[in-house]
Amino acid sequence: MASNPEQAWVVPELGPSLGRLVDAPRAAHGALHVSLDDIRLGLVTGVFELAGAGRSFAAAGDYESAIGSLNRFAWLGLWEKAVDMAAQRIATEANAGLRLAAGESRYPRRRVERLLLADDDARAIAARLGSGGAQFVAALDQLEVAVRSTGNARGRGAAGAQAWRSALSAAARRLESAWIALEDAALREQQRWATEIAQVRGWRRPTWPLWICTAVVVAAAVYLGLVLGGYLPVPRPLQGLAAFWWARL
């Protein structure tokens, strides 16, 4: 057993392992100008809150609760919340862009309604954004292994505590990588929907119905002129009109 349990089971400083999550360079907002900075900060805040709770439990000698406060479920909950928020934000901006573009091009309302992103589309976006988190999830699995490998906290000793601390730092590093992958996927996702919006904005109403109507009207006018001019036989439906017209000549 560790000679100083408080030192053995203290939660490590996770800020350095989080890297760009904590001190990110100015991120490109993408084709739809979607900013994810507040979501990133919310994710970091959530991790720090979990770590703070763990340190409080450890300081009180409750090492099991310290371990539990930073378990796989807690980390994964923060990540999934961030992914869902990012997906919803992109979907909302895409729908706003589609509606605006449709208004500019007079795109048919029924057709634009079919283009708008629904809940299933937002979930699909979330799946694509979260696809880069596989290594983070694997790191969380390793964290669970470290927690379960040697029984309870009293039986783990210094070696078990060190394995747990290392697994926490690894999870934080993998979370940084997952977020970077999410940002890259968000840029691709925005470009995808920006292309859809550009197509709606560039839509023009087909002119062939107008030309057909014009041709029909012109043909009808020519035919009527020939009938009233006496060049063609007068059909029964037009006999009254012809008689009226000739009476005025």
Backbone torsions as a table, in degrees:
resi	resn	phi	psi	omega
1	MET	NA	150.7	-177.4
2	ALA	-64.6	141.9	177.8
3	SER	-69.3	-27.3	178.2
4	ASN	-133.6	89.0	-175.9
5	PRO	-57.9	-35.0	-177.9
6	GLU	-62.5	-39.8	178.2
7	GLN	-74.2	-36.4	-177.2
8	ALA	-66.1	-38.2	-172.7
9	TRP	-104.7	12.3	177.5
10	VAL	-68.3	142.2	179.5
11	VAL	-70.5	129.8	-179.3
12	PRO	-69.1	159.6	173.6
13	GLU	-68.6	118.5	-174.3
14	LEU	-94.8	-14.2	-178.2
15	GLY	-54.2	-50.4	179.7
16	PRO	-60.9	-34.9	180.0
17	SER	-72.5	-27.7	179.1
18	LEU	-74.4	-19.5	171.9
19	GLY	53.4	-117.0	-174.4
20	ARG	-67.1	-17.4	175.0
21	LEU	-64.6	-34.5	-179.0
22	VAL	-86.2	-45.6	-175.5
23	ASP	-126.7	72.8	-174.5
24	ALA	-84.0	142.5	170.8
25	PRO	-67.4	165.7	-179.5
26	ARG	-62.1	117.1	-174.5
27	ALA	-87.5	144.7	174.0
28	ALA	-69.7	137.8	-177.0
29	HIS	-84.4	-13.9	176.5
30	GLY	89.2	178.2	-174.7
31	ALA	-64.4	-27.3	179.3
32	LEU	-98.2	4.5	178.8
33	HIS	59.3	39.2	178.6
34	VAL	-87.3	123.8	176.8
35	SER	-97.4	133.2	178.5
36	LEU	-112.0	9.5	-174.4
37	ASP	-60.4	-42.4	-178.6
38	ASP	-67.8	-32.7	177.2
39	ILE	-68.2	-41.0	176.6
40	ARG	-60.5	-45.7	179.9
41	LEU	-65.0	-36.4	176.3
42	GLY	-64.1	-37.5	177.5
43	LEU	-65.0	-45.5	178.8
44	VAL	-62.5	-43.4	179.3
45	THR	-60.0	-41.2	178.9
46	GLY	-62.3	-41.7	178.3
47	VAL	-63.9	-44.3	-179.8
48	PHE	-64.8	-35.2	177.8
49	GLU	-66.5	-40.2	176.2
50	LEU	-62.8	-43.8	179.9
51	ALA	-64.3	-39.9	178.6
52	GLY	-63.2	-41.2	177.3
53	ALA	-63.8	-41.0	178.9
54	GLY	-61.9	-40.7	179.7
55	ARG	-66.3	-37.5	178.9
56	SER	-63.8	-43.5	178.5
57	PHE	-64.4	-43.1	-179.3
58	ALA	-63.7	-39.2	179.5
59	ALA	-63.8	-29.6	178.8
60	ALA	-86.6	1.1	179.7
61	GLY	84.1	5.4	179.9
62	ASP	-93.5	79.0	-173.4
63	TYR	-71.9	-30.9	178.0
64	GLU	-63.7	-41.6	178.0
65	SER	-69.9	-33.6	176.2
66	ALA	-61.4	-43.7	178.0
67	ILE	-66.5	-42.8	-177.7
68	GLY	-65.7	-30.0	-178.3
69	SER	-69.5	-19.3	-180.0
70	LEU	-118.7	37.5	-177.6
71	ASN	-80.4	175.7	-177.2
72	ARG	-57.6	-43.1	-177.3
73	PHE	-62.3	-40.6	-178.5
74	ALA	-66.2	-46.3	178.4
75	TRP	-61.7	-47.1	-176.0
76	LEU	-65.1	-34.6	177.4
77	GLY	-62.1	-41.6	178.4
78	LEU	-63.9	-43.5	-178.5
79	TRP	-65.1	-47.3	-177.8
80	GLU	-64.8	-36.2	176.6
81	LYS	-63.2	-43.5	179.5
82	ALA	-63.9	-42.6	179.5
83	VAL	-62.8	-45.2	-179.5
84	ASP	-64.0	-40.9	179.2
85	MET	-64.1	-42.3	179.3
86	ALA	-64.0	-42.1	179.9
87	ALA	-64.7	-43.4	179.2
88	GLN	-63.5	-37.4	-179.4
89	ARG	-67.1	-42.0	178.3
90	ILE	-65.2	-42.9	179.4
91	ALA	-62.4	-41.0	179.8
92	THR	-64.1	-44.2	179.4
93	GLU	-67.3	-37.8	178.1
94	ALA	-63.6	-43.2	178.8
95	ASN	-65.1	-40.7	177.6
96	ALA	-62.4	-41.6	178.7
97	GLY	-65.8	-39.5	178.5
98	LEU	-64.3	-42.6	179.8
99	ARG	-65.0	-43.4	-179.9
100	LEU	-64.2	-45.1	179.9
101	ALA	-63.8	-38.7	179.4
102	ALA	-64.7	-38.0	177.5
103	GLY	-66.2	-35.9	-179.3
104	GLU	-70.7	-38.1	-176.2
105	SER	-96.9	-0.7	-176.1
106	ARG	59.1	40.1	177.6
107	TYR	-64.9	138.1	-178.0
108	PRO	-55.5	133.6	-174.3
109	ARG	-60.9	-42.5	-178.2
110	ARG	-63.3	-36.7	-179.1
111	ARG	-71.9	-37.6	179.9
112	VAL	-69.9	-31.3	177.4
113	GLU	-62.6	-33.4	178.3
114	ARG	-73.6	-22.8	179.9
115	LEU	-83.2	-23.2	-175.1
116	LEU	-63.2	144.3	-177.3
117	LEU	-76.9	129.5	177.7
118	ALA	-100.5	-175.0	-178.5
119	ASP	-60.3	-38.7	179.2
120	ASP	-63.2	-37.3	178.0
121	ASP	-66.6	-40.4	178.5
122	ALA	-63.9	-38.3	177.4
123	ARG	-66.6	-35.8	177.0
124	ALA	-65.6	-40.3	176.2
125	ILE	-61.8	-43.3	179.2
126	ALA	-60.5	-39.1	178.9
127	ALA	-63.6	-39.8	179.3
128	ARG	-70.9	-38.4	178.6
129	LEU	-66.4	-37.0	-176.2
130	GLY	-85.9	-2.1	-176.2
131	SER	-65.1	-22.5	178.9
132	GLY	-82.5	3.3	-178.1
133	GLY	-94.8	13.0	-176.8
134	ALA	-61.2	-42.4	-179.6
135	GLN	-69.0	-31.8	175.7
136	PHE	-65.1	-44.4	177.8
137	VAL	-62.5	-39.6	177.3
138	ALA	-62.6	-38.2	177.6
139	ALA	-65.3	-35.6	176.7
140	LEU	-67.5	-35.5	175.8
141	ASP	-62.8	-41.2	177.7
142	GLN	-66.1	-32.8	175.7
143	LEU	-63.1	-42.0	177.8
144	GLU	-64.0	-38.9	177.6
145	VAL	-61.4	-43.3	179.6
146	ALA	-63.4	-35.4	-179.1
147	VAL	-70.5	-39.1	-171.9
148	ARG	-91.9	-10.7	-168.1
149	SER	-66.9	-31.8	-173.3
150	THR	-125.4	29.8	177.0
151	GLY	78.3	-145.5	-176.6
152	ASN	-79.6	174.3	-175.1
153	ALA	-61.1	-36.6	-178.9
154	ARG	-66.4	-30.5	-177.1
155	GLY	-87.9	-7.8	-175.2
156	ARG	-80.0	-39.7	-178.8
157	GLY	71.5	-168.2	-175.3
158	ALA	-64.8	-37.4	-179.1
159	ALA	-65.1	-42.9	178.5
160	GLY	-65.6	-39.2	178.6
161	ALA	-64.3	-40.8	179.9
162	GLN	-66.2	-39.6	178.0
163	ALA	-62.8	-39.3	179.4
164	TRP	-66.1	-44.6	179.7
165	ARG	-63.6	-41.5	179.0
166	SER	-64.6	-39.0	179.5
167	ALA	-66.5	-35.6	176.8
168	LEU	-64.5	-45.8	179.9
169	SER	-63.9	-38.8	178.1
170	ALA	-64.9	-40.2	178.2
171	ALA	-62.4	-39.6	178.6
172	ALA	-64.8	-40.7	178.9
173	ARG	-65.6	-40.9	179.1
174	ARG	-69.2	-30.0	175.9
175	LEU	-65.8	-39.5	175.5
176	GLU	-59.2	-47.2	-179.8
177	SER	-62.0	-40.0	179.6
178	ALA	-63.9	-38.6	-180.0
179	TRP	-68.3	-40.2	177.7
180	ILE	-61.1	-42.4	177.4
181	ALA	-64.2	-37.2	177.7
182	LEU	-64.0	-42.6	179.0
183	GLU	-61.4	-42.0	178.4
184	ASP	-64.3	-42.3	178.8
185	ALA	-65.9	-34.8	178.6
186	ALA	-64.7	-37.8	177.2
187	LEU	-63.9	-42.8	178.3
188	ARG	-65.8	-39.5	-179.2
189	GLU	-65.0	-42.2	178.8
190	GLN	-63.7	-40.9	179.0
191	GLN	-63.5	-38.1	179.4
192	ARG	-60.3	-47.8	-177.7
193	TRP	-77.9	-26.3	174.1
194	ALA	-63.9	-35.0	176.3
195	THR	-64.6	-42.2	176.9
196	GLU	-61.2	-42.5	-179.1
197	ILE	-64.5	-41.3	179.7
198	ALA	-63.0	-36.8	178.4
199	GLN	-66.4	-40.1	177.7
200	VAL	-66.7	-41.9	-179.6
201	ARG	-65.3	-33.3	-179.0
202	GLY	-86.1	0.5	-178.6
203	TRP	-67.6	140.0	175.1
204	ARG	-128.0	140.9	-179.8
205	ARG	-62.2	133.9	179.7
206	PRO	-58.1	138.7	-178.8
207	THR	-94.2	-9.7	-176.2
208	TRP	-63.2	-33.8	176.1
209	PRO	-62.7	-37.6	178.7
210	LEU	-64.3	-42.8	-179.8
211	TRP	-66.6	-37.1	177.7
212	ILE	-64.4	-45.1	179.4
213	CYS	-62.5	-41.2	179.2
214	THR	-62.7	-44.0	179.9
215	ALA	-63.0	-40.5	179.5
216	VAL	-64.0	-44.2	-179.2
217	VAL	-64.3	-44.1	180.0
218	VAL	-63.4	-44.6	179.9
219	ALA	-62.2	-40.1	179.1
220	ALA	-65.8	-39.6	-179.9
221	ALA	-66.4	-41.9	178.3
222	VAL	-63.3	-44.9	-179.8
223	TYR	-62.0	-44.1	-180.0
224	LEU	-63.4	-39.0	178.5
225	GLY	-63.4	-41.1	178.9
226	LEU	-66.3	-37.7	178.8
227	VAL	-67.5	-48.8	-178.3
228	LEU	-69.5	-23.8	177.0
229	GLY	-82.6	-1.9	178.4
230	GLY	82.7	11.7	-178.6
231	TYR	-87.2	-19.0	178.6
232	LEU	-129.1	153.4	176.7
233	PRO	-61.4	146.5	-179.3
234	VAL	-86.7	118.0	176.3
235	PRO	-70.6	155.7	-174.9
236	ARG	-54.9	-42.7	-178.6
237	PRO	-62.5	-21.4	-177.5
238	LEU	-103.9	5.1	-176.8
239	GLN	-64.7	-39.9	178.1
240	GLY	-63.3	-44.3	178.9
241	LEU	-64.2	-41.1	-179.8
242	ALA	-64.0	-44.6	179.7
243	ALA	-60.6	-43.4	178.6
244	PHE	-62.6	-43.4	-178.6
245	TRP	-65.9	-46.1	-178.9
246	TRP	-67.9	-28.7	179.5
247	ALA	-68.1	-24.1	-178.0
248	ARG	-89.3	-9.8	-178.5
249	LEU	-76.1	NA	NA
